[in-house]
């Protein structure tokens, strides 16, 4: 560092360029480029220590693919704790956490949308993998239950009776529920069609009966 920045110079910025494995030093007098050769595999750890998880994921993807799932889990925890449940769901799907643990995590928070997105992304990541057919079946069945819960909630909101003097806001909210119910119903039918091979007929019929 002392050889790079001379006396009287002020280091203003420092950036890492993963495509060329270079460090760029921006001082008060000049711009310096340092090509890294030995420390590539450890840079992701420094980014994690600084909680720069997005950059750490980029580095893992380039140089440490085995660590990608670990860093994705750390980043997901950070997002979840910050209340960014949907962003966390996508990251959790690429992490090495078990889907049971993450599903329960979302259930405890009452975050149904985050749970649905997580299960959807998790299923997408393993779809077509013949060694994980049982997990595909479990995820698909769980998703059916989550989607049915969603349909029930939207159905209740769409069918609620409003008084004649109801406010425009209440009327707008009911219409929004009607539109969302229609969209969710079509999405549910499409899901059943696409994932039919992962679903047991008797189990799905029982779920449909339980959800009315």
Number of C-alpha atoms within 10 A of each C-alpha: 5 6 6 12 17 12 8 8 13 13 15 10 11 13 11 18 13 15 9 9 16 17 16 16 19 18 17 13 13 11 12 14 15 12 12 13 9 8 9 16 13 14 18 26 17 12 16 17 10 10 14 14 22 15 17 26 23 16 26 24 16 15 17 17 13 10 18 21 20 18 23 25 20 18 24 25 18 16 18 20 11 10 11 14 24 19 16 24 28 19 23 28 26 19 21 14 14 10 17 9 10 17 19 12 14 19 13 10 11 11 14 18 15 22 23 22 19 27 23 18 18 22 19 12 13 15 15 11 10 9 9 11 15 11 17 24 18 14 19 23 20 17 21 20 17 16 20 20 14 17 20 14 13 21 16 14 17 19 12 9 10 11 9 6 6 10 11 9 9 12 13 11 14 20 15 15 19 18 14 16 21 16 12 17 17 11 13 17 10 12 15 16 11 10 14 13 13 18 18 12 11 9 11 15 11 11 16 13 9 10 12 8
